[in-house]
Amino acid sequence: MSDSQNLSIVRRLYESGMAPDVVAEIVATDFVFDITPGFPFGGVYHGWPDVAENSFGRLTPSYESFGPITEDFHATGNLVVVQGHYHAVSKSGQAGDIRFVHTWHVVDGHLTHLRQTADSHIAHQLLS
């Protein structure tokens, strides 16, 4: 696939808000979700059910709201790099922005791997 096709696939995931039908169509069954060690619930997750239950399923209830806001997309070959920030609001009402870089691997039209790098310090400050 071309750089622009791979970029479109990644954009589609963000624009859908990770809608289940989009996830089912474009996320590989053997997907690997690699979250920065030190980030709340950081670690490596295998398959979307593991991501949904053990990453998002533990992270999002810790905040009043938590979601990505994309700023820049760059594609080369099977890699798509996304720069942006998570906008998070703590249970106590404190808001903050947590910068991230997401590096996606796209193979044959499917997302196979994500490596997230993010500001763990801000994420933890909002939780305390």
Secondary structure as GFF3:
##gff-version 3
##sequence-region A 1 128
A	DSSP	alpha_helix	3	15	.	.	.	ID=ss1
A	DSSP	alpha_helix	20	26	.	.	.	ID=ss2
A	DSSP	beta_strand	27	35	.	.	.	ID=ss3
A	DSSP	beta_strand	43	46	.	.	.	ID=ss4
A	DSSP	alpha_helix	48	50	.	.	.	ID=ss5
A	DSSP	pi_helix	51	56	.	.	.	ID=ss6
A	DSSP	alpha_helix	57	59	.	.	.	ID=ss7
A	DSSP	three_ten_helix	60	62	.	.	.	ID=ss8
A	DSSP	beta_strand	63	76	.	.	.	ID=ss9
A	DSSP	beta_strand	79	90	.	.	.	ID=ss10
A	DSSP	beta_strand	95	107	.	.	.	ID=ss11
A	DSSP	beta_strand	110	118	.	.	.	ID=ss12
A	DSSP	alpha_helix	120	127	.	.	.	ID=ss13
###
